[in-house]
């Protein structure tokens, strides 16, 4: 399959042989034996192409395609015996991508990927992939929040890499770029007063408020409740399948009395994060926090309550730390009594020391 796009970079003329191609540095080169037959050497692959009437036609990749075969195909194109096809549009490639590559994604990751592309990539939908330039992509996340911009960048870099791999476009336009914003590890530890203000302010925020309280009560990840099935809720446990977990492993936690009311309010997919998050910060007066900070609060409080670190790790589904993979498998059920006691101890602390004897289950 051949693709055409506008010529961009000048080429250096050399005589193509297998030996010279194997030792070329990154850059673009023209074959001294066949004018307009060229090779682009990137970090991961070497691509044969031709330049004809100001247009570049991608032929194939070395060494999957031999030099002799590439030169033969180049002659056909340059003699005008083959009319190269344009690449498919962004929207057409995206449809294939959803039906194939995204099938293996975890529910929340799948939801976020589709949300980001659908929300920000409208201007690219009708464009042929081989006409999309780097600036077309970087313009999409200008003016967005740093976290949102970084997530959009990651989603699009993966999508364009898939397009390049499946020969839907000649190259990934953002393969050489870094994330728009530098990410630093957060060390924000919420205080008891801040947790109290957030909890009380969440009570009028419907499903979002229920998710907030479940995160405070359980220390789980936002994504575990962003795409949630009530089938995960058993008689006295909550059981996430590996497909719903960041580490790909099944995760089981006790279902305590304090959690029962709110967990039944969690929808299958929660999509409106931004507006209620802003409302929660406005009402509570606590503006410098993320939902992930609740995990750090739970972990720190468990340590304050003298809960063994391995019990806390089992609750939080930490894959790093003191437990081996085999231990984690046994921990799913063998540690449940210890985790249940730890959660009860933590919930009692929340009621007596943080929420001032308010009922934890709203």
N, C-alpha and C positions, 0 to 999 in steps of 0.2 A: 504494500500500500504506500502511495506517495502523497506528500503534502507540500503545499506551496505557501510561502510567506515572503514579506518584503525583505530585501537584503539589508543588512545592518552593519556588519563588520568587514573591513578589508582583509584580504588573505595574503599569505606569503607563499610564493611559488617554490615548490621542491619537487623532486621526482619521487612519486609514490612507489614504495616497495613494502613488502611485509616487514622487513627489517627496520626501515625508516619509520613506519607507522608505529611499530612497537615502542620506539624510543622518543616519540614526540612529546614535547611539553604541552601544557594547556594553550589553546589558541586555535585560530582558523588557518588552513593551508590549502593552496591550490596545486593541482597536479600539473607538472611541467609537460607531461606527455599528452594530456587531453585538456585543453583550455576549458574553463568553466566547470570542471569536475573538481570538487573540493571535499575537505575533511575538517570537521570541527571536533577538537579534542577537549572534553570536559573532565570534571573530577571523577565521574563514574562511568562514562561511556564515550565512544568515538563514533561520530555520525557522518556518513557519506551524504553529500548533497550536490546539486548543480545550481548554477546561476544562469538564467536564460531570460532575456528581455527584462532585466531588473527584478526578477522574482527568483526566490530560492525554493528548490524542490528537494525535500528530504527523501533519500533513497532507502537507507537502512543503516544498521549498526555493525561495526567491526568488533570482533571477528566472527559474529554470527553470520554476517554476510561477508564472503571473501572479497578481496580486492578485485580479482578478475571479474566476479559476478557484478560487483558494484560498477566497475568501469564499463562493462557491457550494457548495463541498464542506463548508465549515464549517456552513452552514445545514442541510445534509442530516444531518450528525452530530448537531447540537444539537437537531434535531427528532425524533431517535430513530429515523430511518429506516435507519440503518446501525449495525450492531453491530461496533465495532472489534475487530480480531484482536490477540491477544497476540503479542509477538515470540517468535522461536524460542529454544531453550535454548542455553547456552554450548556444550554438547557437540555439538549439531546444527550450529551455526555453525562450530565447530572442524573437524568432519568435511568440510564444504564447503571451508574454508580450506586444509586439507591437500591436497585433491584439485585445487585450482585455484591459489591464490596460491603455495603452497610448492613447486610443481613446478619453478619456476625457480631455487630456492636451490642454492648450492653444497653438496656432500655433507655437509661438516662443519657448516656453518651450519644445514642442514636437521636434522641429528641433534641439535644443541644446542637448536634451537627446540622440537622435539618432546619432548626430554628435560625441558626446563624446564617446559613446560605440563603434561606427564603427571605430573611429580613434585610440583608445587606447587599445581595448580589443581583438585584433586579436589573441594573444597568448592563450586566454582562450576559443576561439570559439569551438574547438573540445574536450575540456576537460569535463569529467563528473562532474556535479555540486558537487557531494559528495567528489571529489578529490581536489577541489580548497581550498587551504590553505590561511591563512591571508597574508602571505608573497607574494603569487602569485598576490594578489590584490594590496598590497602596492607598489610592484615593478612597477606597471603600471604608477603611477604618480610621480615616482622619476625623477628629472630633468626637470619637467614641471614648468611653472610659478605658483606662489602661488595661484592666483585666479583660474587658470585652474585646478590645483590639487584639490582645495577645491570643485569646481563644479563637477569634475569627481568623487570624493569621495562621494558626496551627491547623485549623480545619481546611483552609484553602490550600495550604502547602501540601497537605496530604492528598487532597483532591487532585491538584495539578500533577503531583508525582504519579498518581494512579493513571491520569490521562496520558502522561508521557510514556509510562511503562506499557500501556496498551495501544500505543501508536495513534492516539487521538490528537496529539499535538507534538510538534517537534522538540519542545523543551519546556521545562517548568519555569514560568516567568519570575518566581520568587524563591527559587532553590538556593540562591546565594545570599539571601537576606536573613537577618536575625530578627527576633521578636521586636515589635515596635517599641516596647517598654521593658526596661530591665526589671526582673522580678527578684525580690528579696524575701527571705524567710521571715514570717511574722513571729513576734514574740509577745504579742498583746495578751495580757492575762486580765480578764474581766474581774471586777471586784464583786463582792456579795451585793453591795448596794446597786451596782449596775445590772446584775442578774435580776434582782428584785424589780427594778424599774422596767426592764425589758419584758419580764414575765407578765407583770400587771398590764403593761401597754399592749401586749399581744392578745389579750382576752377579747378585744373587739374587732379583731382582724380576720375572722372566719377561718378558712382552710389554712391560710398562711400562718395565722397565729397558732393553730394546732400543730403545724410543722415545727414552728419555733419552740414550742413547749416540749415536743417529742425530742428534739435535738438536745435541749437542756436536760431532760430526764434521762436520756439514753446515751448521749455522747456519740451517736452514729453520724455518718456523713450525710450531707445535704442530698446527694444523689440517690441515696437509699430510699428517701421519701419523695423525691421529685418524680420518680416513676415507680409507683408502688401498687401492688396488687393486694387486695384484702385476703386473697388466698394464702398470703404469707403468714397471716395471723392464725395461730393454732389455739388450742385450749389455754395453755399457759406459757407459750413461747411465741416468738416471732422468728421466722425462718426465711432468710433470703437465699435464693439459688445463686450459684457461682456466677451466672450470667448477669446478675444485678450488682455484683460486688467489684470494687476496684481491683482486688487481688485475684479475682477469678475463682475464689474458693467459697463454698457454701458457708453461711454465717448464721448462727443461732444465738439469740439472747432470751432471757426470761421475760415474760410479759407480766409486769407487776400491776397491782390494783390501781396505782397512781397513773399508769399509762393507758388503761383501757378506754377511757372516754375519748381522749384525743386521737388515738390511733384509728378509731373507727371513722374519724372525720377526714382522714387523709385521702385525697382523690387518686385516681389511677395515674393521671398526669397533671402536674401543677405547672402552669406556664407563665403566670403573672408575678414574677419575682420582683421586678424593679419598683413598681408603684407602691405595693404594701411595705416593701423594705424601707422606702423613703418615709412612708407614714409612720412606721414603727420607730424610726430614729427621731422623727419630729415629736412624737408623743412622749417617748421615754426620756428624751434629752441626752441619749447616748448615741453619738454619731460615728465614733471611730471604732467600729467593730464589723466583723463578717460572721456569717453563720458558722463558719469553720472554727471560729474562736470558742464556740461552746465545747468542742472536743477538748481543747486545751484546759478549759475550766473544769470539766469533769475529771480529766486526768489529774490535774493539780489537787482537786478536792479529795479524790480517792487517796492520793498520797498523804494528804493532811489527816485523813481518817484511818491511816495505817493499813489500807488495803494492799495486799501483796501485789507487786508490779506485774507478775505474770497473770494474775486475775484481771487486772485492769487492761492489759494487752489483749487478753482473750475477749473482753467486752468490746473493745474498740476495733477489733479485727486488725491489729497491727501485725504485719508479716515480719518486720524487723524486730530485733530485741532478743529476749531471753528464750524464745520458743522455737524449736525446730519444726519443719513441715509436718513430721509425724506427730509431734506433740500437739500441733494445731488441729489435726484431724480428731484426735482423742478429746481435745478441749471442747469441741462442739457440744458434746453431751456430758462428758465426765466432769467438766468444770461448772456445769450449770448450777448446781447447788451453791457453790462458792460465789458465783457471779450474782445469783439471786440474793444471797445475803448481803453482798457488797452493795447492790442496787438499793435494797431496803434500807441499809445504813445511810447511804447517800441521800435517799429521799427523805428520811427522817431529819437529816441535817438541813436539807432544803426547807422543810416546813418550819423547823424550830429556830434555825439560825439565820435564814435568808428571807423567807416569806412571812415570818412572824405569825406562825400558826395558821396561815391561810391554807385552805385545801389545795393540795398540789394538782389534783385532777380537776380541771375546770369544767 
